[in-house]
Amino acid sequence: MAALSRFLSFIDQNAGRFIQRLADAVSIQSISGNGVHRQDVFKMALWLQGQLDTLGVQTKSVDLGRHVMDGQDLPLPPAILGRIGDDPKKKTVLIYGHYDVQPAEKSDGWDTEPFTLVVDPATDRLIGRGSTDDKGPILGWLNVLEAHKALGLDLPVNLKFCFEGMEESGSDGLDELITSEVAKGKDGWFWGVDCVCISDNYWLNSRTPCITYGLRGLAYFKLTVSGPARDLHSGSFGRTVHEPMTDLVLLMSKLVDTNGKILVPGVDEMVSVASQEEKALYAQLDYSVADVENAVGAPIALSDDKVEVLMGRMRYPSLSLHGIEGAFYGAGAKTVIPASVSGKFSIRLVPPQTPEAVEPLVFAYINAEFARLNSKNKLKIENLHGGKPWVADHTHWNYEAAKRATEAVYKQTPNLTREGGSIPVTLTFAESLGVNVLLLPMGRGDDGAHSTNEKLDKSNFIEGSKLLGTYLYEVGAVNA
């Protein structure tokens, strides 16, 4: 296929420029979970829309309204919608991605400045916040567009885009936008979409590409324990009052055990036990306990059984403790009793669990455990945000096209996986549009998304851009 060959060559020849564009994107601190950076998220939206406009995409910036976050009333970042091509003889692919990122400070343990993309000459790693989650993959699609425009090639499919700026903070406003656009029928932005492709996840390891057909959902909670009117001196008030931090730590210790078992009654029990036939599917995947331990940098896997570890990541729910706010941290030895402290934790959900089904179990359990403490402090429980789990039909032509593209670019048969992370919009697209949704990752399992020293290997950025384009050609060749 001559057009595809020219496209692949263009990607190789322009790798340096593509990496510079990624550096430009990484430099914008589009942290959606911190109100201080809300204008940076808007800046990123404007930058991305400008890139799409330059590449010939018809775009629209959609105001999603406002929301309250950590007591602040803030404008929501816009959804950037785009479309290019309207040939009724071609399939129409909807591309989703997010342009916001997780917080990052060099003091968190980064070896480099988080928002300055560093190309490590020794490893060819592109290090910077958002490099793999999700700015690198978004720019992969821009690379595909640029190649076709520069070469004067027609795209093999019609494309529509939906890029948001709140994925890392619950995707506020996005479901309502999708639902409203679908309700418009032929006048809606998503009319005529045949399938959806999302590149916002990762290989299981660092050697084998994968295609993902399932994601866990999410329920994210905040516990706040408050008592005294102000912080207290522990020398004056220690053992004389109920201390909020003591109550909070005790409550959080009752949520999950050290082997990952969720202690909230009824949560684990919602999920059926895996059959031997299902376990065999996990056993076939190119993955090992060593891959887990290499990714986290320590020999701390919960089990030596590969299948158990994989099911813990993909098939079963998990509960993780994320942090405590309001408490003293840092250098020194401050002997304060905090007046109010908040703990955050989340539960990753799998079918048939939903946030609505899990929330009452969590609330009832925590309230009961708090009552057991006989504390005079006050407890507040909040469900900050959540999303349902999603599983797709991996025998669909959309997946077959992705498999052929992966084999063409990487010369390997991809792992077929469910994933432990959560992207709630996948289910929204599947249910609202009634089409197949595919996750086609660019990055590797050791990229460290959400962590310090987040990176995207140069080879994955360049070969991944080829993969995205080749996938479009394979979809374009489908007759179904």
C-alpha positions in Angstrom: 0.0 0.0 0.0 1.9 3.0 -1.3 0.1 5.6 0.8 0.8 3.7 4.0 4.4 3.3 3.1 4.8 7.0 2.5 3.1 7.8 5.8 5.5 5.5 7.7 8.5 7.1 6.2 7.3 10.5 7.0 6.9 9.6 10.7 10.6 8.4 10.8 11.9 11.4 9.0 10.1 13.9 11.3 10.7 12.3 14.7 12.7 15.2 16.0 10.0 17.8 15.3 7.4 15.5 16.8 9.4 15.2 20.0 9.7 19.0 20.1 6.0 19.4 19.9 5.6 16.9 22.8 8.0 19.1 24.8 5.8 22.1 24.0 2.8 20.3 25.3 4.5 19.0 28.4 5.6 22.5 29.4 2.0 23.5 29.9 1.1 22.6 33.5 -2.4 21.5 32.8 -3.1 20.0 36.2 -6.9 19.6 36.5 -7.0 18.6 40.2 -5.5 21.9 41.5 -7.5 25.1 41.1 -4.2 27.1 41.0 -3.5 25.6 37.6 -7.0 25.9 36.1 -5.9 28.6 33.7 -3.0 26.3 32.6 -5.6 23.7 31.6 -7.4 26.3 29.6 -4.1 27.3 28.0 -3.5 23.6 27.0 -7.0 23.5 25.5 -6.3 26.5 23.4 -2.9 25.2 22.3 -4.4 21.8 21.3 -7.3 23.4 19.4 -4.7 25.6 17.5 -2.7 22.5 16.5 -5.8 20.8 15.2 -6.9 23.9 13.3 -3.5 24.1 11.6 -3.8 20.5 10.5 -7.1 21.1 8.7 -9.5 19.8 11.4 -12.7 21.6 11.9 -12.9 22.3 15.6 -15.3 23.5 18.3 -14.5 24.5 21.9 -17.4 23.5 24.1 -18.0 25.3 27.4 -18.9 22.6 30.0 -19.9 25.0 32.7 -18.6 25.2 36.3 -18.0 23.0 39.2 -16.9 23.1 42.9 -13.6 21.5 43.7 -12.1 21.6 47.2 -14.4 24.5 48.1 -13.6 26.5 45.0 -16.1 27.4 42.3 -14.2 27.0 39.1 -14.9 27.0 35.3 -14.6 23.6 33.7 -12.0 23.3 31.0 -13.6 23.0 27.5 -14.1 19.9 25.5 -12.3 20.3 22.2 -14.3 18.6 19.5 -12.9 18.1 15.9 -13.8 16.4 12.6 -12.1 15.9 9.3 -13.6 14.1 6.3 -17.2 13.4 5.5 -17.0 10.7 2.8 -20.1 8.5 3.2 -18.1 5.6 1.7 -15.5 5.6 4.5 -15.9 4.5 8.1 -15.9 7.2 10.7 -13.6 6.7 13.8 -14.0 8.8 16.9 -10.8 9.5 18.8 -10.8 10.3 22.5 -8.0 11.6 24.7 -7.4 14.0 27.6 -5.1 17.0 27.8 -5.0 17.4 31.6 -2.4 15.8 33.8 -1.7 14.7 37.4 0.1 17.1 39.8 3.9 16.9 39.8 6.6 18.7 41.8 10.4 18.1 41.6 10.3 17.7 45.4 8.0 14.6 45.0 11.2 12.7 44.0 11.6 13.6 40.3 15.1 13.5 38.9 14.3 16.2 36.5 11.9 19.2 36.3 8.5 17.5 35.7 7.2 20.0 33.1 10.4 20.2 31.1 10.6 17.3 28.7 14.0 15.6 29.0 15.3 13.2 26.3 17.6 10.8 28.1 20.4 10.0 25.7 21.3 6.8 27.5 17.8 5.3 27.3 16.0 7.3 24.7 13.3 8.0 27.2 11.1 11.1 27.0 10.7 12.1 30.6 8.1 14.6 31.7 4.6 14.8 33.2 2.0 13.9 30.7 4.5 12.3 28.3 2.6 9.0 28.3 -0.6 10.1 30.1 -2.0 11.4 27.8 -0.2 14.1 25.8 2.1 11.7 24.0 -0.8 9.6 22.6 -2.8 12.7 21.7 0.1 14.0 19.8 0.5 10.7 18.1 -2.9 11.4 16.4 -1.6 14.9 15.4 1.5 13.2 13.9 -0.8 11.1 11.8 -2.8 14.2 10.6 0.4 16.1 9.9 1.9 13.3 7.8 -1.2 13.1 5.6 -1.5 16.8 5.1 2.2 17.3 4.3 2.2 14.4 1.8 -1.2 15.3 0.2 -2.7 12.0 1.2 -6.4 11.4 1.9 -7.1 9.9 5.2 -8.4 6.3 4.9 -11.3 7.1 7.3 -13.3 10.0 8.4 -12.1 11.2 11.9 -13.9 12.8 14.8 -12.1 13.9 18.0 -13.2 14.5 21.5 -10.5 15.8 23.8 -11.2 16.8 27.4 -9.4 18.5 30.3 -10.8 16.8 33.4 -10.2 13.1 33.0 -7.7 13.1 35.9 -10.4 14.7 38.1 -13.6 12.8 37.2 -14.4 14.1 33.7 -17.0 16.5 35.0 -19.4 17.7 32.3 -18.3 15.2 29.7 -21.1 12.6 30.0 -23.7 15.4 29.7 -22.0 16.7 26.6 -21.9 13.3 24.9 -25.5 12.6 25.8 -26.7 16.0 24.6 -24.9 15.7 21.3 -26.2 12.2 20.7 -29.7 13.5 21.4 -29.4 15.9 18.5 -29.3 13.0 16.0 -27.9 14.0 12.6 -27.2 17.5 13.9 -25.0 16.1 16.7 -21.2 16.1 16.6 -21.0 12.3 17.0 -23.5 11.3 14.3 -22.3 8.6 12.0 -19.5 7.3 14.2 -18.7 3.6 13.5 -16.3 2.9 16.2 -14.2 4.6 19.0 -10.4 4.4 19.6 -8.8 5.5 22.8 -5.1 5.6 23.5 -4.9 6.2 27.2 -3.5 3.0 28.7 -0.3 0.9 28.5 1.3 -2.4 27.6 1.4 -5.0 30.4 5.2 -5.0 30.3 8.0 -3.3 28.3 8.3 -5.8 25.5 4.8 -6.9 24.2 2.2 -4.5 22.7 -1.4 -5.1 23.8 -5.0 -4.3 22.9 -7.4 -3.6 25.8 -11.0 -4.6 25.9 -11.9 -3.9 29.6 -11.4 -1.3 32.3 -12.2 -1.2 36.0 -14.5 1.5 37.2 -13.9 3.8 40.2 -15.4 5.1 43.3 -13.3 7.8 45.0 -14.0 8.8 48.7 -12.9 11.4 51.2 -13.2 11.0 54.9 -12.9 14.1 57.1 -12.6 13.9 60.9 -12.7 17.2 62.8 -12.8 18.1 66.5 -11.1 21.1 68.1 -11.6 24.6 66.8 -7.9 25.0 66.0 -4.7 23.0 65.9 -3.5 22.1 69.4 -0.2 21.6 71.2 0.3 18.0 71.9 2.1 18.7 75.2 -0.8 20.6 76.5 -3.7 18.6 75.1 -2.3 15.1 74.4 -4.4 12.4 76.2 -6.9 15.1 77.2 -9.0 15.2 74.0 -10.2 13.0 71.2 -7.6 13.5 68.4 -8.9 13.6 64.8 -5.8 12.1 63.3 -6.0 9.1 65.6 -9.6 8.5 64.6 -8.8 8.9 60.9 -5.9 6.5 60.9 -7.9 3.9 62.7 -10.8 4.2 60.2 -8.5 4.0 57.2 -6.7 0.9 58.7 -10.1 -0.9 58.6 -10.6 -0.5 54.8 -8.1 -3.0 53.4 -5.7 -5.5 54.7 -2.0 -5.9 53.7 -2.9 -8.7 51.1 -5.3 -6.4 49.3 -8.5 -7.9 50.6 -11.2 -5.2 50.8 -12.6 -5.2 54.4 -15.8 -3.3 53.6 -18.5 -6.1 53.8 -20.2 -7.0 50.6 -17.8 -5.3 48.2 -15.6 -8.3 47.3 -18.6 -10.6 47.5 -20.3 -8.8 44.6 -17.8 -10.4 42.1 -18.0 -14.1 41.0 -15.0 -16.4 41.5 -13.0 -17.0 38.3 -13.5 -20.4 36.6 -10.5 -22.5 35.5 -11.3 -21.7 31.9 -11.1 -18.0 32.6 -7.8 -18.4 34.6 -6.3 -20.1 31.5 -6.8 -16.9 29.5 -4.7 -15.0 32.0 -2.1 -17.7 32.0 -1.6 -17.3 28.3 -0.6 -13.6 28.5 3.0 -12.6 28.1 3.4 -11.3 31.6 5.2 -12.3 34.8 5.5 -11.4 38.4 8.9 -10.1 37.5 7.3 -7.6 35.2 5.3 -6.2 38.1 8.3 -5.9 40.3 10.4 -4.3 37.6 7.7 -1.8 37.0 7.4 -0.8 40.7 11.2 -1.1 41.3 10.9 -3.5 44.2 10.1 -7.2 44.9 6.8 -6.5 46.6 4.2 -8.4 44.5 1.3 -9.8 46.6 1.8 -13.3 45.1 4.2 -15.4 43.2 1.3 -16.7 41.1 1.2 -14.8 37.8 -2.5 -15.5 37.3 -3.5 -14.3 40.7 -1.5 -11.1 40.2 -3.1 -10.5 36.8 -6.6 -11.1 38.1 -5.8 -8.7 41.0 -5.0 -6.1 38.4 -7.8 -6.8 35.9 -10.6 -8.9 37.2 -11.0 -8.1 40.9 -11.8 -4.9 42.7 -9.1 -3.1 44.7 -9.0 -0.5 47.4 -6.1 1.9 47.7 -5.3 4.5 50.3 -4.1 7.7 48.7 -3.2 10.3 51.4 -4.1 12.4 54.3 -4.7 16.2 54.1 -4.4 18.6 57.0 -1.7 16.8 58.8 1.9 18.0 59.4 4.5 16.8 56.9 8.0 17.9 55.9 11.2 18.5 57.7 11.4 19.1 61.4 9.4 17.8 64.3 6.2 19.8 64.7 4.3 18.5 67.7 0.8 19.6 66.6 -2.5 17.9 67.0 -4.4 18.7 63.8 -7.9 20.2 64.2 -9.2 18.5 61.1 -7.8 15.9 58.8 -9.0 14.2 55.6 -8.1 10.9 54.2 -8.7 9.9 50.5 -9.1 6.4 49.1 -10.6 4.8 46.1 -12.1 1.4 45.0 -11.5 0.2 41.5 -14.6 -1.6 40.4 -15.3 -4.6 38.1 -18.6 -5.9 36.7 -21.2 -6.1 38.1 -20.1 -3.4 40.5 -21.1 0.2 40.1 -20.4 3.4 42.2 -24.1 3.5 43.1 -24.0 0.0 44.4 -20.8 0.3 46.4 -21.3 3.7 47.9 -24.0 2.7 50.5 -21.8 -0.2 51.6 -18.9 2.1 52.2 -20.9 4.7 54.0 -22.6 2.2 56.3 -19.4 0.4 57.2 -17.4 3.6 57.9 -20.2 5.1 60.0 -20.5 1.9 62.0 -16.7 1.7 62.6 -16.6 5.4 63.6 -19.4 4.7 66.1 -17.3 1.9 67.6 -14.5 4.4 68.4 -16.8 6.3 70.8 -15.2 9.5 69.7 -16.6 13.0 70.3 -15.1 14.2 67.0 -17.2 14.6 63.9 -17.0 12.5 60.7 -17.9 13.5 57.2 -17.9 11.1 54.2 -17.9 12.2 50.6 -18.0 10.3 47.3 -15.9 12.7 45.2 -16.4 11.0 41.8 -16.6 7.7 40.1 -17.3 5.7 37.0 -18.6 2.3 36.0 -16.4 -0.6 34.7 -16.4 -1.4 31.0 -15.9 -4.6 28.9 -16.1 -4.7 25.1 -16.5 -7.4 22.4 -12.9 -8.1 21.4 -14.0 -10.2 18.4 -15.4 -7.1 16.7 -13.8 -5.9 13.4 -12.5 -2.8 15.3 -10.3 -5.1 17.4 -9.3 -7.2 14.4 -8.1 -4.1 12.6 -6.1 -3.1 15.7 -4.5 -6.5 15.9 -3.5 -6.5 12.2 -2.0 -3.0 12.7 -0.1 -4.0 15.8 1.4 -7.1 14.0 2.4 -4.9 11.0 4.2 -2.3 13.1 5.7 -4.4 15.9 5.9 -7.8 14.2 4.3 -9.3 17.3 0.9 -10.6 18.2 -0.5 -8.3 20.9 -1.7 -9.3 24.4 -5.4 -9.1 24.7 -6.0 -7.5 28.1 -8.4 -6.0 30.6 -6.8 -3.2 32.5 -6.8 -2.0 36.1 -7.2 1.7 35.5 -10.4 3.6 34.9 -11.6 5.7 32.0 -15.3 6.2 32.6 -16.0 7.8 29.2 -15.4 4.4 27.5 -18.7 3.1 28.8 -20.4 6.4 28.1 -19.4 6.2 24.4 -20.3 2.5 24.2 -23.7 3.0 25.7 -24.6 6.4 24.1 -23.3 5.7 20.6 -24.0 2.0 20.5 -20.6 1.3 18.9 -17.6 -0.8 19.7 -14.9 1.0 21.8 -11.2 0.0 21.6 -8.2 0.8 23.7 -5.0 0.9 21.7 -2.1 1.9 23.9 1.1 3.7 23.0 3.1 3.5 26.2 4.8 0.7 28.1 3.9 -0.9 31.4 6.9 0.8 33.1 6.1 4.4 32.0 5.1 5.5 35.5 2.0 7.4 34.7 0.8 9.3 37.8 4.2 8.7 39.3 7.6 10.4 39.5 9.8 10.4 36.5 6.9 9.6 34.1 8.3 8.8 30.7 7.4 7.6 27.2 10.1 5.7 25.3 11.0 7.5 22.1 10.5 4.2 20.2 7.0 4.0 21.6 6.2 7.6 20.6 7.4 7.1 17.0 6.3 3.5 16.5 3.1 4.2 18.3 2.3 7.1 15.9 2.8 4.6 13.1 0.5 2.2 14.9 -2.3 4.7 15.2 -2.0 5.6 11.5 -1.8 1.9 10.4 -4.8 1.1 12.5 -6.8 3.8 10.5 -5.7 2.1 7.3 -6.8 -1.3 8.6 -10.2 0.1 9.6 -10.5 1.7 6.2 -10.1 -1.7 4.6 -12.9 -3.3 6.6 -16.0 -4.1 4.7 -18.3 -5.1 7.6 
